[in-house]
């Protein structure tokens, strides 16, 4: 059973008292209530369109790790390999020979790094819970985040500065399911994972591209490729 939020009652009371929440991506104070279920309330920033969960609903680190370990992601899992290939393929089409990159938030099985290495590239990997000893450093030809940004409590801190670690001509790939509208969100299984706290839409991805001053394209319904930087 998922751990209940640390301060659920105070969070609900706070939401009713305050008319807005600060957006964790763009810091705008102009956000509005977007949806509520029997576990959490969700807000949407009116500036960058990020849908997010207030901090008091976030799981503690130990509970978050326990949720991740419920996922059966293994290096030898053919289904997982097929899933990540949808991210690897459009990125590989852009990379020059022997590129060097990093997969951030790889989880306990760094399969995407393995796929990219099999294609002749060098791919480091980092995960704050499972591989915390190798944080990204230096400059890269590519950075990948597959099923990561929806877990970010502070994407302004953890996502926006990544452009500074890309070499000229580099690429950044984000894989995450996208918010379409409130009606679809109400029936969306993706929101039910208690570790999912930041939800990106196509307008949010446009906002990111504007901040990074690069073009982007949708390589799949849940794959966005930014660059070249």
PyMOL commands that set and color helices and strands:
alter all, ss='L'
color gray80, all
select helices_A, chain A and resi 8-17+55-57+61-68+78-92+111-118+149-151+155-158+160-165+182-186+189-192+202-212
alter helices_A, ss='H'
color red, helices_A
select strands_A, chain A and resi 31-36+41-45+51-53+100-104+122-126+140-146+166-175+178-179+198-201+216-220+223-227
alter strands_A, ss='S'
color yellow, strands_A
deselect
rebuild
show_as cartoon
